[in-house]
Amino acid sequence: MIRFVHVPKTGGVALREALTGHIACDGHLTTLASAQEADAITIVRDPVERYISAFWWLATKTLWPWPSPDAMARQMGTKLVDDAFLRYMVLWRQTHWINADRPLLWIGHTESLSEDTARLGPLLGLTLSLPRRNVGRYPHQPLSPAALDTIRWFYADDYALLDRRERKT
């Protein structure tokens, strides 16, 4: 059996829909460490892009005190922002779900998900079709150098994960 480890804000809902009925998929609750299956697959995303997506998703779902992703990032280190990062799993590091100690059967990348899924299908013996939803749904405003530095610092482990993924493909 194969398990899909769904990291929030990576395109996992689309892949989960494509995989439903074929492999185990149970949302954001399973981590690679907790998955009982021998083989697991996942999707990763550029941490800055994922942070921006998570910010706008949260801004539509909660009482959100920040006017932009830049404003929130520049206030990282304050209790209000740090509490938000602890409370909302969409802001958690991707390495919360995927640890570097356990190998993965397949790692897709949000930015190349269609092409990566085309390679996943034959690996699983399936023909997969991704639904196209939420593409370009949120505004994309440039981040200040200070905000980018802070986000890159906070998600440094995720950048190491992306490097691991890039070496495997």
Buried (B, 14 or more C-beta within 10 A) or exposed (E): EBBBBBBBBBBBBBBBBBBEEEBBBEEBEBBBEEBEBEBBBBBBBBBBBBBBBBBBBBBEEEEEEBEBBBBBBBBBEEEEBEEBBEEBBBBBBBBBBBEEEEEBBBBBBBEEBEEBBEEBEEEBEBEBEBEEEEEEEBEEEEBEEEBBEBBBEBBEBBBEBBEBBEEEE
